[in-house]
Amino acid sequence: MGGFQDILGQRQLIAHLQNAIAADKVSHAYIINGPDKSGKKLLAEAFAQTLQCERLEEIKRAASDREQIEPCMECHSCKQAEGRNQPDIIYVRHEKPNTISVDEIRTQVNHDIVIKPYSSRYKIYVIDEAEKMNVQAQNALLKTIEEPPAYAILLLLTTNVDSLLPTIQSRCVTLNIKVVSDEKIKKYLMKHYQIPDYQADICTAFAQGNVGRAILLASSEDFYELKASALQLIKRLCDIDLYEMTEAVKQIGEYKLEITDYLDLILIWYRDVLLFKATKDVNGLIFKDEVYEIKRQAEKSSYRGLELILEALEKAKVRLNANVNFELTMELLLLAIKENQS
């Protein structure tokens, strides 16, 4: 946990929250909406930590502009918040992986919120995965959102704001997490994770503006193993016979849980091949470290063949999402790639 300055991107959202703190116009309920690992919790925690900072009034008086409104990181409350044991920053938890029940909302929020803050100005509730609240839980929470105590702030973090009742949405300030530029993510990964630029390029391309996902990929051994497996298959696909295809599909089956990542790696590879064929420019490639193989495939592939491969990859992703047989889907995909890459 840290202050706003530790968050990559999201300047508009941060400015909105800093302005609210500076003007003493903090709302009693916020929805922070964005994809998984996009930084929702970081933003919520920086906001909560700043609001509970014991030196906040002093910081506000000294600040010449809103960007200087940050938690001091030194007071007792800030240190507690760092360890996630600040008694007035409450994380709502749920036992079932896919549901937040009405009892959990009643026990952890409704019955608790009537008790005044233990040591701080506010009592802040962080409800992560708020989209998992069932309708009864949402209705129970709605009563609290409609008539909260003056000291209460509710932070609902969700990957799908539309899963929340319109009546909840209308009573909250909604903050939508924005994608972060590839350039910022790449620089961040190279600085903080000491990875070479070509690895940072791959992680950044995959993350699609999601900082948390980029960090996860940069620090994951599994991801690099997945990449090696996918590229090995691509390079030898031209030479394998049909009976070997079954064995290849079995090997891909080992990565069933990460199959979307596996297919995205192959997708990025063939986009690189198409880009190089069209421009002969190495700088635009994601797989810069594989330039000789990309060049070789670009020379022997037609534009139409590469377009058909990209279409086959997209089709395979749609089929797998629709629960079409895994082995059949992968066999059809590999055949399409084999037929069209030479």
C-alpha positions in Angstrom: 0.0 0.0 0.0 1.2 3.5 -0.8 0.1 7.0 -1.8 -1.3 8.3 -5.0 2.2 8.9 -6.4 2.9 5.1 -6.5 0.0 4.6 -9.0 1.0 4.4 -12.6 -1.4 6.4 -14.8 -5.0 7.3 -13.7 -4.1 11.0 -13.3 -7.7 12.1 -13.9 -9.2 9.8 -11.3 -6.4 10.7 -8.7 -7.0 14.4 -9.4 -10.7 14.0 -8.8 -10.1 12.3 -5.4 -7.4 14.8 -4.4 -9.8 17.7 -5.2 -12.6 16.1 -3.2 -10.2 15.7 -0.2 -8.9 19.3 -0.5 -12.4 20.7 -0.7 -13.9 18.5 2.0 -16.4 17.2 -0.5 -15.8 13.5 -0.2 -18.8 11.4 -1.2 -20.1 8.7 1.0 -20.0 6.0 -1.7 -17.8 5.3 -4.7 -17.7 2.6 -7.4 -14.3 2.0 -8.8 -14.8 0.1 -12.0 -12.2 -1.6 -14.2 -10.7 -5.0 -15.4 -9.1 -7.4 -13.0 -5.6 -6.3 -11.8 -6.1 -2.8 -13.3 -5.2 -1.0 -10.1 -8.7 -0.5 -8.5 -7.5 -1.7 -5.0 -4.3 0.5 -5.2 -6.5 3.5 -5.9 -9.0 2.7 -3.2 -6.2 2.1 -0.6 -4.4 5.3 -1.5 -7.7 7.2 -1.0 -8.5 5.5 2.3 -4.9 5.9 3.6 -4.9 9.7 2.7 -8.3 10.2 4.3 -7.2 8.5 7.6 -3.8 10.2 7.7 -3.4 11.9 11.1 -1.5 14.8 9.5 -4.1 15.4 6.7 -5.2 18.9 7.7 -1.6 20.0 8.0 -0.8 18.5 4.6 -3.9 20.3 3.0 -2.8 23.6 4.5 0.8 23.2 3.2 -0.2 22.0 -0.2 0.2 24.5 -3.0 -1.7 22.3 -5.4 -3.9 19.2 -5.2 -1.1 16.9 -6.4 0.6 17.4 -3.0 -2.3 15.8 -1.1 -0.8 12.5 -0.2 -0.7 10.4 3.0 2.3 11.3 5.2 3.3 7.6 5.4 4.8 8.3 8.9 1.9 8.6 11.3 0.5 5.7 13.3 -2.6 5.5 11.0 -0.5 5.5 7.8 1.7 2.7 9.2 -1.3 0.7 10.2 -2.8 1.2 6.7 0.4 0.0 5.2 0.1 -3.3 7.1 -3.6 -3.4 6.3 -4.5 -3.4 9.9 -5.9 0.1 10.3 -9.1 -0.5 12.4 -11.2 2.0 10.5 -10.3 0.7 7.0 -12.4 -2.4 6.8 -12.0 -5.0 4.0 -15.3 -6.9 3.4 -14.5 -10.6 2.9 -16.6 -13.4 1.6 -16.3 -17.2 2.0 -17.7 -18.5 -1.3 -15.5 -17.7 -4.3 -18.3 -16.5 -6.5 -20.8 -14.9 -4.1 -21.0 -12.2 -1.5 -24.1 -13.1 0.5 -26.6 -10.9 2.2 -25.4 -12.2 5.7 -21.8 -11.1 4.9 -23.0 -7.6 4.0 -25.3 -7.3 7.0 -22.6 -8.6 9.4 -19.5 -6.8 8.1 -21.2 -3.6 6.9 -24.7 -2.8 8.1 -24.3 -4.0 11.7 -20.8 -2.6 12.0 -21.3 0.8 10.4 -23.5 2.0 13.3 -20.4 1.8 15.6 -18.4 5.0 15.5 -14.8 5.0 14.2 -12.3 3.5 16.5 -9.5 6.1 16.1 -10.1 8.0 12.8 -12.3 10.7 11.3 -13.9 8.2 8.9 -14.9 4.5 8.8 -14.1 3.2 5.3 -15.4 0.0 3.9 -13.6 -1.6 0.9 -15.8 -4.1 -0.9 -13.6 -5.8 -3.5 -15.3 -7.9 -6.2 -18.5 -6.1 -5.6 -20.0 -7.6 -8.8 -20.3 -10.9 -6.7 -22.9 -9.4 -4.4 -26.2 -11.2 -5.0 -29.4 -9.2 -5.3 -30.3 -9.6 -1.7 -26.8 -8.4 -0.6 -27.1 -5.4 -2.9 -30.5 -4.5 -1.5 -29.1 -4.8 2.0 -26.2 -2.5 1.1 -28.5 -0.1 -0.7 -30.2 0.8 2.7 -26.9 1.7 4.1 -25.9 3.8 1.0 -29.2 5.7 1.2 -28.7 6.7 4.9 -25.1 6.3 5.9 -23.6 7.9 9.1 -21.7 11.1 8.4 -18.4 9.3 9.1 -19.0 6.3 6.7 -17.4 5.9 3.2 -18.1 2.9 1.0 -15.7 1.9 -1.8 -17.2 -0.7 -4.2 -14.5 -2.2 -6.5 -15.9 -4.0 -9.5 -15.0 -5.5 -12.9 -18.5 -5.0 -14.1 -20.4 -1.9 -13.0 -23.5 -3.1 -14.8 -23.9 -6.0 -12.4 -24.8 -3.5 -9.7 -28.4 -2.4 -9.3 -29.2 0.9 -11.0 -30.3 2.2 -7.6 -26.8 1.6 -6.2 -25.1 3.1 -9.3 -27.3 6.2 -9.0 -26.2 6.8 -5.4 -22.5 6.4 -5.9 -19.7 8.4 -7.7 -18.4 6.0 -10.4 -14.7 6.1 -11.3 -13.7 4.1 -14.4 -10.1 2.9 -14.5 -8.4 4.0 -17.7 -5.9 2.0 -19.8 -2.3 3.1 -19.2 -0.1 3.8 -22.3 2.2 1.0 -23.5 5.2 3.4 -23.2 4.6 4.1 -19.5 4.1 0.4 -18.7 7.2 -0.6 -20.6 9.4 2.0 -18.8 7.9 0.9 -15.4 8.6 -2.8 -16.0 12.2 -2.2 -17.2 12.9 0.1 -14.2 11.3 -2.0 -11.4 11.7 -5.5 -12.7 15.0 -5.2 -14.5 13.9 -7.0 -17.6 15.2 -6.3 -21.1 13.2 -4.2 -23.6 12.1 -7.1 -25.7 10.6 -8.9 -22.7 8.9 -5.7 -21.5 7.5 -5.3 -25.1 5.8 -8.7 -24.9 4.4 -8.2 -21.4 3.2 -4.7 -22.4 1.5 -6.0 -25.6 -0.3 -8.7 -23.6 -1.4 -6.3 -20.8 -3.4 -4.0 -23.1 -3.0 -1.1 -20.8 -3.5 -3.1 -17.6 -0.6 -2.4 -15.2 -1.3 -5.2 -12.8 -1.4 -7.8 -15.6 1.9 -6.5 -17.0 3.6 -6.8 -13.6 2.2 -10.3 -13.2 3.5 -11.4 -16.6 6.9 -9.7 -16.0 7.4 -11.7 -12.8 5.9 -15.0 -13.9 8.2 -17.9 -14.8 5.1 -19.8 -16.1 4.5 -17.0 -18.7 8.0 -17.4 -20.2 7.5 -21.2 -20.3 4.2 -20.7 -22.1 5.9 -18.3 -24.6 8.7 -20.8 -25.3 6.2 -23.6 -25.9 4.1 -21.6 -28.2 7.0 -20.3 -30.3 8.5 -23.8 -30.5 5.3 -25.1 -32.0 5.0 -22.3 -34.5 8.6 -22.8 -35.7 8.1 -26.5 -36.3 4.5 -26.6 -37.5 5.4 -26.7 -41.2 7.5 -29.8 -40.7 5.2 -32.0 -38.5 2.9 -34.6 -40.0 -0.8 -34.9 -39.3 -0.3 -37.8 -36.8 2.1 -35.6 -34.9 -0.6 -32.9 -34.7 -2.4 -35.0 -32.1 0.7 -35.0 -29.9 1.0 -31.3 -30.3 -2.6 -30.8 -29.2 -2.0 -33.0 -26.2 1.0 -30.7 -25.2 -1.1 -27.6 -25.7 -3.7 -29.3 -23.4 -1.2 -28.9 -20.5 -1.8 -25.2 -20.8 -5.6 -25.4 -20.9 -6.0 -22.9 -18.0 -3.8 -20.4 -19.9 -5.1 -21.2 -23.3 -6.2 -17.6 -24.0 -2.6 -16.4 -23.3 -1.3 -19.2 -25.4 -3.4 -18.2 -28.4 -2.6 -14.5 -27.8 1.1 -15.3 -28.0 0.6 -17.0 -31.4 -1.7 -14.1 -32.5 1.0 -11.5 -31.6 3.6 -13.6 -33.5 1.6 -13.7 -36.8 0.8 -10.0 -36.4 4.6 -9.4 -36.2 5.1 -11.5 -39.3 2.4 -9.6 -41.2 3.8 -6.2 -40.0 7.4 -7.1 -41.1 6.1 -8.4 -44.4 4.3 -5.1 -45.0 6.9 -2.6 -43.7 10.3 -4.5 -43.3 10.5 -2.5 -40.0 12.1 -4.3 -37.1 11.3 -1.5 -34.6 7.5 -2.1 -34.6 7.9 -5.8 -33.7 6.9 -7.3 -30.3 9.1 -10.4 -30.7 12.2 -8.3 -31.7 14.5 -11.1 -30.3 13.0 -13.5 -33.0 13.6 -11.2 -36.0 15.3 -13.8 -38.2 12.6 -16.3 -37.8 9.9 -13.6 -38.3 11.8 -12.5 -41.5 11.9 -16.1 -42.8 8.2 -16.7 -42.2 7.3 -13.3 -43.7 9.2 -14.1 -46.9 7.5 -17.5 -47.5 3.9 -16.4 -46.3 1.4 -14.6 -48.4 -0.7 -11.6 -47.1 -3.9 -13.6 -47.6 -2.4 -16.6 -45.8 -1.4 -14.5 -42.8 -4.9 -12.9 -42.7 -6.5 -16.4 -42.7 -4.2 -17.5 -39.8 -5.3 -14.4 -37.8 -8.9 -15.1 -38.5 -8.5 -18.8 -37.5 -6.9 -17.7 -34.2 -9.8 -15.4 -33.4 -12.3 -18.1 -34.4 -10.6 -20.6 -32.1 -10.9 -18.2 -29.2 -14.6 -17.7 -29.9 -15.1 -21.5 -30.1 -13.3 -22.1 -26.8 -15.4 -19.5 -25.1 -18.4 -21.3 -26.4 -17.1 -24.5 -24.9 -16.6 -26.2 -28.2 -14.5 -29.4 -27.9 -10.9 -28.3 -27.0 -9.0 -31.0 -29.0 -11.2 -30.5 -32.1 -10.8 -26.7 -31.9 -7.0 -26.9 -31.6 -6.6 -29.4 -34.4 -8.6 -27.2 -36.8 -6.5 -24.2 -35.7 -3.2 -26.0 -36.3 -4.3 -27.3 -39.6 -5.3 -23.7 -40.7 -2.0 -22.4 -39.6 -0.1 -25.2 -41.3 -2.0 -24.7 -44.6 -1.6 -20.9 -44.7 1.9 -20.2 -43.5 3.7 -21.4 -46.6 
